[in-house]
Amino acid sequence: METDARIIMPLSGRGKPVVYTYDDKGDYSVQWGNISFIITSAQLQKIMQDYFQEKSNWYSLGASMTAPIPGGLGEFILQEFPPLGPRHASAVAAIMVNEGMLESRGKNPIELKRVQDN
């Protein structure tokens, strides 16, 4: 059973809204403009454990399609979850912030940090 759709904006505040639902397994179905994809709860756990390792550190979003910031979340998603790439990081990060996993600051660049109790 899926939840009601949630509609949020990318962290930049610009662009198309991100529409998502999640199922009872914790997998998120995402529609963002003309892109649709699924990010699984296992993928989100891997992002939290392997990318956001230090709770006190701020990390770059790095979601540019043409020049993602080296070491940013976009590059991590590209390497770990093909065919997802840096662009998908914008929607994934917005969902993770909305769901209380991450906090964000800034607009250019956008930085992300684990929420302390996660």
TIMARLO-378023 format. One line per 10 residues: number of its first residue (from 1); for each residue x, y, z of N, C-alpha, C. Coordinates in steps of 0.1 Angstrom, whole numbers. Last residue first. Layout:
BEGIN
NUM = X:Y:Z:X:Y:Z:X:Y:Z; ...
END
This chain:
BEGIN
118 = 197:102:136:196:92:126:209:84:126; 199:124:153:194:112:158:192:101:148; 210:145:137:218:139:147:212:126:152; 209:143:102:202:147:114:208:139:126; 238:149:82:229:139:89:222:147:100; 238:175:58:243:169:70:233:159:76; 247:193:29:238:184:36:245:178:48; 246:223:9:253:213:17:243:206:26; 248:238:-23:239:232:-12:247:222:-5; 269:266:-30:265:252:-31:255:249:-20
108 = 239:277:-31:249:275:-41:263:277:-35; 224:276:-8:217:274:-21:227:272:-32; 223:265:26:229:271:14:220:269:2; 217:233:41:220:247:42:226:252:29; 197:206:55:205:213:44:207:227:47; 196:174:71:193:189:71:202:195:60; 181:142:68:192:151:66:187:165:68; 158:128:76:171:121:76:183:131:76; 133:140:73:140:141:85:153:133:87; 120:140:49:117:129:57:125:129:70
98 = 131:162:37:117:163:40:113:152:50; 157:152:32:155:164:41:141:164:46; 151:132:14:158:129:27:157:140:37; 140:147:-7:132:137:0:138:134:14; 163:162:-15:151:169:-10:142:160:-2; 180:141:-23:183:149:-11:171:157:-6; 166:131:-45:168:122:-34:171:131:-21; 166:154:-62:154:148:-57:156:140:-45; 194:156:-66:186:168:-62:173:163:-56; 203:132:-75:207:135:-61:198:147:-57
88 = 198:130:-102:188:124:-93:191:128:-78; 221:142:-112:208:149:-113:198:144:-103; 240:122:-110:241:134:-101:228:141:-101; 220:91:-115:232:100:-116:231:112:-107; 211:57:-119:209:70:-113:221:78:-114; 214:32:-130:216:43:-139:213:57:-132; 239:31:-104:236:34:-118:223:26:-121; 247:36:-76:234:32:-80:230:35:-95; 274:44:-71:268:33:-64:255:28:-70; 281:66:-88:290:54:-87:283:42:-81
78 = 259:84:-85:263:79:-99:272:66:-98; 260:88:-58:248:81:-64:252:76:-77; 285:102:-56:283:89:-49:271:81:-55; 279:125:-71:289:115:-76:288:102:-69; 260:136:-55:256:133:-68:266:123:-74; 274:142:-31:263:131:-31:260:127:-45; 309:148:-40:295:151:-36:285:140:-36; 333:142:-51:331:138:-37:317:142:-32; 332:170:-72:339:157:-68:337:154:-54; 301:182:-83:312:184:-74:319:171:-70
68 = 294:177:-117:291:174:-103:303:177:-95; 288:191:-144:301:192:-136:298:190:-121; 264:183:-155:276:185:-164:289:185:-156; 245:180:-136:246:170:-146:260:171:-153; 250:187:-101:251:192:-115:253:180:-125; 249:181:-75:239:175:-83:240:180:-98; 263:185:-49:269:181:-61:261:175:-72; 261:186:-20:250:179:-28:257:175:-42; 287:181:3:282:188:-9:271:179:-15; 282:179:39:287:173:26:280:181:15
58 = 294:186:72:285:190:61:291:185:48; 297:165:101:302:171:88:291:175:79; 288:152:123:290:166:124:295:173:111; 286:125:115:274:132:119:276:147:119; 301:109:89:304:118:101:292:126:104; 289:96:67:295:88:78:297:97:91; 272:97:44:271:106:55:276:99:68; 279:73:29:282:86:25:282:96:36; 273:49:43:285:50:35:289:64:31; 248:54:57:260:47:63:273:50:56
48 = 231:68:39:233:73:53:246:67:59; 233:52:16:237:66:15:240:71:30; 223:28:26:237:29:21:242:43:21; 197:36:31:205:32:42:220:32:38; 188:41:5:189:52:14:197:49:26; 190:15:-5:198:25:-11:199:37:-1; 170:3:11:184:-2:12:193:8:6; 147:16:2:151:19:16:166:14:18; 153:29:-32:149:19:-22:153:22:-8; 138:49:-54:150:48:-45:146:39:-34
38 = 128:49:-88:126:44:-74:139:45:-67; 117:75:-110:126:65:-106:122:60:-92; 112:97:-138:106:89:-127:116:78:-123; 113:129:-152:121:118:-147:112:110:-136; 101:152:-160:99:140:-169:107:128:-164; 95:162:-127:95:166:-141:92:154:-150; 97:135:-110:103:148:-109:104:153:-124; 86:110:-89:83:117:-102:88:131:-101; 94:81:-72:97:95:-74:93:99:-88; 88:60:-46:86:62:-60:86:77:-63
28 = 108:45:-21:102:57:-26:101:57:-41; 104:19:3:109:23:-10:101:35:-16; 93:9:26:102:21:27:108:25:14; 75:-11:24:89:-15:25:99:-4:27; 51:2:20:54:-4:33:67:-10:35; 62:30:-1:54:19:2:58:13:16; 58:65:-8:66:54:-4:57:42:0; 59:91:-33:51:82:-24:61:72:-19; 65:124:-46:69:110:-42:59:104:-33; 76:149:-67:64:142:-61:68:128:-58
18 = 91:179:-68:94:165:-66:82:159:-60; 86:206:-91:84:200:-78:87:185:-79; 113:221:-111:100:214:-110:98:207:-96; 130:251:-101:128:239:-109:114:233:-106; 143:260:-68:140:263:-82:136:249:-89; 151:254:-43:139:262:-44:135:265:-58; 172:237:-39:175:250:-45:163:260:-45; 159:214:-32:165:222:-21:169:236:-26; 128:210:-50:142:208:-48:148:217:-38; 97:209:-31:106:215:-41:120:210:-39
8 = 72:183:-29:82:192:-23:90:199:-34; 45:164:-21:50:173:-31:59:183:-24; 35:131:-17:40:143:-11:47:151:-22; 7:110:-20:18:116:-26:22:129:-18; -1:86:5:-5:97:-3:7:104:-8; 16:54:3:11:66:10:5:76:0; 6:22:-9:14:34:-10:7:45:-2; 8:-12:0:0:0:0:9:12:0
END
